[in-house]
Structure formats: structure tokens, C-alpha cells
Amino acid sequence: MAGVMNRIKEFARSPQGRRAAEQVRRAASDPRRRAQAQEMLRRFGKRR
């Protein structure tokens, strides 16, 4: 399990990982995207 965590950390520190994190931050700040994500989570939560 430690190997997986190290790979995730390495990716997060890489330029590609930083770009991905920035895209997620921008999408999370968009009200329309936030509403879509909440709706998806609501639907997913009903199945459990």
C-alpha cells in the first residue's frame, strides 16, 4: 500500500499532477459544475 501512496505523491508533485489539480480547483469553483457534482453524488448515495 505504501508504494501506491508514494506514486500518488509523486504524481501530485509533478507538473502534470499540478495541472490536473488546478483543473479540478477551477471546475469546483464553477457553480454549474458544482451542482452537477452534487447531483451525481446524490444519485450515487441512493444506490447504497
Residue pairs with C-beta under 8 A, 6 or more apart in sequence:
10 17
11 17
12 18
12 21
27 33
28 34
28 37
